[in-house]
Amino acid sequence: MSETTPTFEAAPTTTAREVLGWEEFGEAARELARTVVRSGWMPDVVVAVARGGLVPAGAVAYALDVKAMGTLNVEFYTGVAETLPEPVVLPPLMDTSDLPGRRVLVVDDVADSGRTLALVMEMIRAHGLPAEADGAGDGAGLPVEARSAVIYAKPRSVIEPDYVWRHTDRWINFPWSAQPPVTTGA
């Protein structure tokens, strides 16, 4: 069993939760995509933060008509309001060799503490080429231009995502994780 540490305020113990159903999720993903389009910035690549960001990233990528996608697997939450001491990147690792010079939209379900999203943004931005390695000889470099999008952001997040559908301070029940895992044949 892995050691867990609550790293921020515990989730509410009352029944007051943010509940996102499948239909509303579809609307949220399209509205998030519209927000990206209205900003005038369009990604070349969408990167999902797995696991929670897989479904939102796919929906947003479809809405934006972006076919290039990647996934970074990060473990942080081990239960309701229980986390590992730090977010941990899990294999398999995404091939980042084609990221320099690209516009990358990193998508997750929620920026709760924001530590996972901050880690992924730092990792993606670190894959740009320094000026001396760009091969052009002009010293310009090929940075990765990365932005972030989440369905929900919480006030305690250490990072302010670039695109947010809704802000909340409640614990969120997402449609893809509202039921317990299927661990038996029942």
C-alpha positions in Angstrom: 0.0 0.0 0.0 1.4 3.4 -0.9 1.8 6.1 1.7 -0.5 8.9 1.3 -0.5 12.4 2.6 -3.3 14.9 2.6 -1.7 18.0 1.1 -4.5 20.5 1.3 -7.9 21.0 2.7 -10.0 17.8 2.9 -12.9 17.3 0.6 -16.2 18.3 1.9 -17.8 15.6 4.1 -21.3 16.8 3.3 -23.2 15.8 0.3 -22.6 19.2 -1.3 -20.5 18.1 -4.3 -20.2 19.3 -7.8 -21.7 16.6 -10.0 -20.9 16.6 -13.7 -23.1 14.3 -15.9 -22.2 13.0 -19.3 -24.5 15.5 -21.2 -23.2 18.5 -19.3 -19.6 17.2 -19.8 -20.2 17.3 -23.6 -21.4 20.9 -23.3 -18.4 21.7 -21.0 -15.9 20.3 -23.5 -17.3 22.2 -26.4 -17.4 25.4 -24.4 -13.8 24.9 -23.4 -12.9 24.4 -27.1 -14.8 27.6 -28.0 -12.9 29.5 -25.3 -9.6 28.3 -26.9 -10.8 29.4 -30.4 -11.9 32.8 -29.2 -8.5 33.4 -27.7 -7.0 33.3 -31.2 -4.5 30.6 -30.2 -4.9 27.1 -31.7 -2.9 24.1 -30.6 -1.0 21.8 -32.9 -1.0 19.0 -30.3 -3.3 18.1 -27.4 -1.7 16.4 -24.4 -3.9 14.5 -21.9 -2.9 14.3 -18.3 -3.9 10.7 -17.5 -6.1 9.4 -16.1 -8.6 12.2 -15.3 -7.7 14.2 -18.4 -8.0 11.4 -20.9 -11.7 11.9 -21.6 -11.7 15.7 -21.5 -8.6 15.9 -23.8 -10.2 13.6 -26.4 -13.4 15.6 -26.4 -11.6 19.0 -26.6 -9.3 17.6 -29.4 -12.3 16.5 -31.4 -14.0 19.8 -30.9 -10.9 21.7 -32.0 -10.3 19.2 -34.9 -6.8 18.5 -33.6 -5.7 15.0 -34.4 -2.2 15.0 -32.9 -2.5 13.8 -29.3 -0.2 12.6 -26.5 -0.6 11.4 -23.0 1.4 11.9 -19.8 0.6 9.5 -17.0 0.8 11.1 -13.6 -0.3 9.7 -10.2 -1.1 12.0 -7.4 -4.5 11.3 -5.9 -4.9 8.0 -4.1 -8.4 8.7 -2.8 -10.8 11.5 -1.9 -8.5 14.3 -0.7 -5.6 11.9 -0.3 -2.4 12.3 -2.3 1.1 11.1 -2.6 3.7 13.5 -1.2 4.4 14.7 -4.8 3.0 13.9 -8.2 4.8 11.0 -9.9 5.1 10.5 -13.7 4.4 6.9 -14.6 5.5 4.9 -17.7 5.0 4.7 -20.6 6.5 8.1 -21.3 5.2 10.2 -24.1 7.6 10.8 -27.1 8.3 14.5 -26.9 10.8 14.7 -29.8 8.3 16.5 -32.1 7.3 19.1 -29.6 9.9 21.9 -30.2 8.2 24.7 -32.2 4.7 23.3 -31.6 1.7 24.8 -29.8 0.7 22.3 -27.1 -2.6 22.3 -25.2 -2.4 20.3 -22.0 -5.8 19.1 -20.8 -6.8 17.8 -17.4 -10.1 17.3 -15.6 -9.4 19.6 -12.7 -6.7 21.9 -11.3 -7.4 21.0 -7.6 -4.1 21.6 -5.8 -2.7 22.3 -9.3 0.5 20.5 -8.6 0.0 17.8 -11.3 -0.8 20.4 -13.9 2.2 22.5 -12.9 4.5 19.5 -13.2 3.2 18.6 -16.6 3.4 22.2 -17.9 7.0 22.4 -16.7 7.8 19.1 -18.4 6.2 20.0 -21.7 7.9 23.5 -21.8 11.2 21.9 -21.0 11.2 20.1 -24.3 11.8 23.1 -26.5 15.2 23.4 -28.1 17.7 25.9 -26.8 18.8 28.7 -29.2 22.1 27.0 -30.0 20.5 23.7 -30.8 17.8 24.9 -33.3 20.0 24.2 -36.3 19.1 27.5 -37.9 22.1 29.3 -36.6 20.0 32.4 -35.8 19.9 31.8 -32.1 16.1 31.9 -32.1 15.5 28.4 -30.6 12.4 26.4 -31.0 10.4 26.7 -27.8 7.3 24.7 -27.0 4.4 27.1 -26.6 2.2 25.4 -24.0 -1.2 26.3 -22.5 -3.5 24.5 -20.2 -7.2 23.8 -20.2 -9.3 22.2 -17.4 -13.0 21.5 -16.9 -12.7 22.8 -13.3 -10.3 24.9 -11.4 -10.2 25.4 -7.6 -9.2 28.5 -5.8 -6.3 26.7 -4.0 -4.6 25.6 -7.2 -0.9 26.6 -7.4 -1.4 27.3 -11.1 -4.0 29.3 -13.0 -4.9 27.3 -16.1 -5.2 29.3 -19.3 -8.6 28.0 -20.1 -11.2 27.0 -17.5 -14.9 25.9 -18.0 -15.9 26.4 -14.4 -14.5 27.4 -11.0 -15.5 25.5 -7.8 -14.3 24.8 -4.3 -16.3 21.6 -4.0 -15.2 18.0 -4.5 -16.2 16.9 -8.1 -18.0 13.8 -9.2 -16.9 13.2 -12.8 -19.1 10.8 -14.9 -16.0 8.6 -15.7 -15.0 8.2 -12.1 -18.2 8.4 -10.1 -18.6 4.6 -9.8 -16.1 2.3 -8.0 -13.7 0.3 -10.1 -15.0 -3.0 -11.5 -12.8 -5.5 -9.6 -15.0 -8.6 -9.7 -17.3 -10.3 -12.2 -20.4 -8.8 -10.5 
